[in-house]
Amino acid sequence: MTDEPDRDPQAERFIRLMALHKYFLNASFMRDVFKKRIAARPALDKVAFVTGHDNITAMSLWYATVYVVIEGWCEAKLTDPAVDELLADTERVGHLRRFRNQVFHYQKAYDNPRLLEFLGTNNSDAEAATKWIEKTHVALGRGIEKTLKEMLDAQRPRK
């Protein structure tokens, strides 16, 4: 026998989804930092090494935090047509997972080969990866908020 009262599964699910929403907000913060940095950047030939490095760091943290949200989405077994379609690109999701690992786990090498694995080796690959991460970020946010709203609506007393 435990001292804990019986837990309401719906309440537990709601708390887990609020936790996932917190991770989404972290990713949104990093996206905003990255976008502000690149919006203010001078021409590429005038970017100082430190500024370029900081921009890559901001982008890397954003992308890695989006994967954390994807991981939570999958663990929570959420579904949404827009998110499901984007996450069906299992190769890209796998590359993003390895990219996240490269960002958040110590690596002995200085370079970041998994950055290129996710972004590709040319401008069109990088543009496609960037469009995918932007769409995925927005779709995850909408999907999480929609699920939370549905849960709250289901708890409201009916008139």
C-alpha positions as CSV (number, residue, x, y, z in Angstrom):
1,M,0.0,0.0,0.0
2,T,1.3,3.4,-0.9
3,D,0.8,6.8,0.8
4,E,0.0,8.4,-2.6
5,P,-3.7,8.9,-3.5
6,D,-4.9,7.4,-6.7
7,R,-3.8,9.6,-9.6
8,D,-6.2,10.8,-12.2
9,P,-4.8,9.7,-15.6
10,Q,-6.2,12.7,-17.4
11,A,-4.6,15.1,-14.9
12,E,-1.3,13.2,-15.3
13,R,-1.5,13.5,-19.1
14,F,-2.3,17.2,-18.8
15,I,0.7,17.8,-16.6
16,R,2.9,15.8,-19.1
17,L,1.6,17.9,-22.0
18,M,2.2,21.1,-20.1
19,A,5.8,19.9,-19.6
20,L,6.1,19.3,-23.3
21,H,4.7,22.8,-23.9
22,K,7.5,24.2,-21.7
23,Y,10.1,22.5,-24.0
24,F,8.3,24.0,-27.0
25,L,8.6,27.4,-25.4
26,N,12.3,26.8,-24.9
27,A,12.6,25.9,-28.6
28,S,10.6,29.1,-29.5
29,F,13.0,31.2,-27.5
30,M,16.0,29.8,-29.2
31,R,14.3,30.3,-32.6
32,D,13.7,33.9,-31.8
33,V,17.3,34.4,-30.7
34,F,18.6,32.9,-33.9
35,K,16.2,34.8,-36.1
36,K,17.1,38.1,-34.4
37,R,20.8,37.4,-34.8
38,I,20.6,36.7,-38.5
39,A,18.1,39.5,-39.3
40,A,20.8,42.0,-37.9
41,R,23.8,40.4,-39.7
42,P,25.9,42.3,-42.1
43,A,27.0,40.9,-45.5
44,L,28.7,37.5,-45.2
45,D,32.1,38.9,-46.1
46,K,31.8,41.4,-43.2
47,V,30.8,38.8,-40.4
48,A,33.4,38.5,-37.7
49,F,34.4,34.9,-36.8
50,V,32.8,35.3,-33.3
51,T,29.5,36.6,-34.8
52,G,29.4,33.7,-37.2
53,H,30.1,31.2,-34.4
54,D,27.4,32.7,-32.2
55,N,24.9,32.5,-35.1
56,I,25.7,28.8,-35.6
57,T,25.4,28.2,-31.9
58,A,22.0,29.9,-31.7
59,M,20.8,27.9,-34.8
60,S,22.2,24.6,-33.3
61,L,20.5,25.2,-30.0
62,W,17.2,25.9,-31.7
63,Y,17.4,22.8,-33.9
64,A,18.4,20.6,-31.0
65,T,15.6,21.9,-28.8
66,V,13.1,21.2,-31.6
67,Y,14.2,17.6,-31.6
68,V,13.6,17.5,-27.8
69,V,10.0,18.5,-28.6
70,I,9.7,15.9,-31.3
71,E,10.9,13.3,-28.8
72,G,8.3,14.3,-26.3
73,W,5.6,14.4,-29.0
74,C,6.3,10.8,-29.9
75,E,6.6,9.7,-26.3
76,A,3.2,11.2,-25.5
77,K,1.8,9.4,-28.6
78,L,0.2,12.6,-29.9
79,T,-1.1,12.8,-33.4
80,D,-1.9,15.7,-35.8
81,P,-2.0,15.5,-39.6
82,A,0.5,18.3,-40.2
83,V,3.0,17.0,-37.6
84,D,2.5,13.4,-38.7
85,E,3.3,14.3,-42.3
86,L,6.5,16.2,-41.3
87,L,7.7,13.4,-38.9
88,A,7.1,10.8,-41.6
89,D,10.4,12.0,-43.0
90,T,12.2,9.5,-40.8
91,E,15.6,10.1,-42.4
92,R,15.4,13.8,-41.6
93,V,14.2,13.1,-38.1
94,G,17.0,10.7,-37.5
95,H,19.6,13.2,-38.8
96,L,18.1,15.8,-36.4
97,R,18.3,13.3,-33.5
98,R,22.0,12.8,-34.2
99,F,22.5,16.5,-34.6
100,R,20.8,17.1,-31.2
101,N,23.2,14.5,-29.7
102,Q,26.2,16.3,-31.2
103,V,25.0,19.6,-29.6
104,F,24.1,18.3,-26.1
105,H,26.7,15.5,-25.7
106,Y,30.4,16.2,-25.4
107,Q,32.3,15.3,-28.6
108,K,36.1,15.0,-28.7
109,A,36.3,16.5,-32.2
110,Y,35.9,20.2,-32.7
111,D,34.0,20.0,-36.0
112,N,30.4,19.0,-36.2
113,P,29.9,16.5,-39.0
114,R,26.3,15.9,-37.9
115,L,25.5,19.5,-38.7
116,L,26.2,18.7,-42.3
117,E,24.3,15.4,-42.1
118,F,21.2,17.3,-41.2
119,L,21.8,20.5,-43.3
120,G,23.3,18.7,-46.3
121,T,26.2,19.8,-48.3
122,N,24.8,22.6,-50.5
123,N,22.6,25.6,-50.3
124,S,19.4,23.9,-51.6
125,D,19.8,21.1,-49.0
126,A,20.3,23.6,-46.2
127,E,17.2,25.6,-47.4
128,A,15.1,22.4,-47.5
129,A,16.3,21.5,-43.9
130,T,15.6,25.0,-42.7
131,K,12.1,25.0,-44.2
132,W,11.4,21.6,-42.7
133,I,12.5,22.7,-39.2
134,E,10.5,25.9,-39.4
135,K,7.3,24.0,-40.5
136,T,7.9,21.3,-37.9
137,H,8.4,23.9,-35.1
138,V,5.1,25.7,-36.0
139,A,3.1,22.4,-36.5
140,L,4.3,21.0,-33.1
141,G,3.3,24.2,-31.4
142,R,-0.2,24.1,-33.0
143,G,-0.6,20.4,-32.2
144,I,0.4,20.8,-28.6
145,E,-1.8,23.8,-28.0
146,K,-4.7,22.1,-29.8
147,T,-4.4,19.0,-27.7
148,L,-4.2,21.1,-24.5
149,K,-7.3,23.1,-25.5
150,E,-9.2,19.9,-26.3
151,M,-8.3,18.5,-22.8
152,L,-9.4,21.7,-21.1
153,D,-12.6,21.9,-23.1
154,A,-13.5,18.3,-22.2
155,Q,-13.1,19.2,-18.5
156,R,-15.5,22.2,-18.7
157,P,-19.0,21.6,-17.4
158,R,-21.5,21.4,-20.1
159,K,-24.5,23.8,-20.1
